[in-house]
Amino acid sequence: MPTRVKVARDYYPAASSDRNAVRKLRADILRCRELYEKLLKSNPHFDKCKHITYREQRMIWDYLGEPDG
């Protein structure tokens, strides 16, 4: 399973730290209300998990687009 940090780093490779990359990705997810609701529906503890499922990763890609890197 991919980690939240790996997915965030794929989207924000130039972020100053892993924590900042995760924060930016989380902000993007929260801005996309429909995506956030679907992620919570699939996993009510989505906000607290270090790992995400491949299905959740695919949902993020579907809504935010695949990362460039």
PyMOL commands that set and color helices and strands:
alter all, ss='L'
color gray80, all
select helices_A, chain A and resi 4-11+18-31+33-42+46-48+54-64
alter helices_A, ss='H'
color red, helices_A
deselect
rebuild
show_as cartoon
